[in-house]
Amino acid sequence: MSTSESSAPTLLERILAYASLSIIAAALLSFFATLIIGLNDREAMASGLWSFVYGLSIYALPIGFVLLVVLLILTQARRKREAAQDQALAAGSKARNTSSASGTNRGKAGRKSLG
């Protein structure tokens, strides 16, 4: 595969990308909602749904970043594996070209000596 081409991401990479993006976005939205509600009414933060929103802002952001790091590791491993396969294919075709060229040269040399 040449450097201009890139293979499509796997299903797992797509799932991790969408999951990390949505979790990080939800964490940031809940952080800002917590900040705005906390500035307006501190008693509201202690009751109801706002405790869940606050917990989401605390725990979701690190989880989203861990998913993002896992995605980066998987993507780099796939690219490294593809690059190794491409090098092996290039080396194999180079070896075939070299052996066929040397076989052709030997054949011509043999014909010259016979003639």
N, C-alpha and C positions, 0 to 999 in steps of 0.2 A: 504494500500500500504506500503510495507516495505521501509526501507531507501535506499536499493540498487536500487529500481525501481524509475523511474521518468517518469512523463507523458509527452507527446509531447506538444510542445508549440502551442498555438492557432494561427490562421491565423493573427489576429491583432498583436500578439507578433512578428511573423515573418516579417510582413510588417514594424513594427517599428524598428526592428533590422536592416533590410536591408536599410531602409531609413536613419536611424541615421548614419550607417556606411558609406553610399555613400555620404551623406551631409558633414560629418566630413572630409572624404578623399578629396572631391572637395574643401572644404575650405582650407585645408592644402596645396594642390597643387596650388591653386590660391594665397595663401600667399607667397609661395616660388617663384612662377612666378613673382608676384609683386615685391618681394625683388630683384630678379635677374635683371628684366627689369629696376627697379628704380636705381640700381647701375650703369647700363650701359648707360641708356639714360633717363634722368629725363623729358625731353620734351615729350617723347612718352607716359609717364604715364598720361598726361593731356588730351590726345585726343584718340578717337577711342574706341576700345574694352577694353582697359586697365582700364578705369574707371569702367566698369562693373566687371571686374575681381577683382579689388580692393574692390568694394562693396560686392562681393561674399565672399571675405576673411573676411570682417568685420562682416557680418550678418549671414553667414551660420554656423560658428562654434558655436555660442550660441544656434542657433536653433537645431543643431545636438545634443548638450549636453542636451537640454531640452527634446528632443525625447528620449534620452538615459535614463534620469531620469524617464520619464513616463514609459518606458519599464521595468525598474527595479521595480517600484511601482506595475505595473500590474502583473509581474511575482511573486513577493513576496505575493501579495494578493491571487493569484491562488494557490500558494503552501500552504498558511495558510488555505485556504478553503478546500483543499484536505486533509491536516493533520487533520482538525476538522472532516471531514467526516470519515476518517480512524479511529479516536478515537471513534466516535459514533458507527461505525460498530464493533470495537473491544469490546466496552462496551456492545453492544447488544448481541454479541455472548457469551461473558463471563456471562452475566445475564442468557441467555438461558441454558448454561452449568450448572450454579449453580442451577437453578430451576429444571432442569431435574435430576440432581444428588440428590437434596434434596427430590424430588418426589420419586425417586428410594429407597432412604433410608427409607422414611416413609412406603413405600410398604413392604419392608423387615421387618421392625419393626412390622408392623401390622400382618404379617404372623407368626412371632415368637410368638406373644402374643396369636394368635388364636390357634396355634398348641400345 
